Amino acid sequence: MNAVLPRFLKSTYRKEPLVSVLITMGVVDALIGGLDDSWSLFAFGLGTAGVTLVFKLWRTQQRRPIPEEPVVQHYLPSRSSSPTLPMLTISKKKGTRD
């Protein structure tokens, strides 16, 4: 569990730095406002984090690609363009003894 959270956070910050910074700011403002009894800062922090999450969800809905059929890639043709090679036969040669 300890190793999973930092990896998740790093990958999230690398993928979407602006969204991650805004969510972090909103959560920190909400924590400071909640602990310090400053309800306006708490509401501002929750609002910032909420609007950022809604924006992120909206963007992921916009980016969803239309599923396409997978392209089958053949590395070799179904029939060879060169003629087939003749069968090799090993002829037994009788050696002459000197």
N, C-alpha and C positions, 0 to 999 in steps of 0.2 A: 504494500500500500504506500509506503514512504517513497519508493522510487517511481511509482506511477503518476503521482500528482505533479512533481516537477516536470516530467516529460510532457504531460498533457498541457501544462501551463506554457512551457516553452514553445510547443508546436502551435498553440493557439495564438500566442503573441507574435510568432513569425508569420502566420497566415494572415491575420487581420490586426495589425498594430493599432489602428485608430479606434476600432471597436473595443479592443482590450483596454486601452488607456481610459476611454470614457467610462467603461463599466467599473474599472478600478477606482477612478475618481468618484463615481457615484456611490460605490460601496463604502469608501473611506469617509466621504462626507456624511453618509447616513450613520456610520458608526460613531463618528465624532459628535454629530448632532444628537444621537440617541443617548450616548453616555454623558453628554454635557447638558442635557435638558434644553437644547436649542432645537425646537421643533421645526423652525423654518429651514435650518440646515439639514435636518433629518429628511424633511419632505423634498428639499431640493436634491439631495443625494439619491433618494428613492426614485424621484422623477427622472433624473439623469440616467440612472441604471436601467430603468424601465423603458424609456424612450430608445435607448441604445439597443436593448434586447429586441424590441419590436422592429427597429430598423434592420437589425441583423437577420431576423426571421423573414422579413419582407424581402431582403436581398437574396436570401437563399431560395425563396420561392420563385423569384424572377430568374435565377440562374439554372433552374432545374432543366436539364436537356431532355429532348424527346428521345426515347429509347429507339435505337436503330437496330436492324438485324445485324448480327455479327458477320463480318466478311470472312469467307473461307479462303485461306491462302494456301495454294498448292506450290510446293517447292519443286516438284518434278512434274513434267507434262504427263498426261494419261497415256499417250503413245509416243514412242521415240521417233524422232524425225530421221535418224540414221538407220540404214538397213541392218538387219540382224547379222551377226557374225556366224560363219560356218562352224559346224562342230569340229573340234579337233580330235583326231584319232592318233593314237600312238602306234606307230608301226614297229613291229619287232624286227629288227635287223639282225641277221645272223652274221656274227663276226667271223672273219677268217683268221685262223690261227697260223702264224708263221713259224 
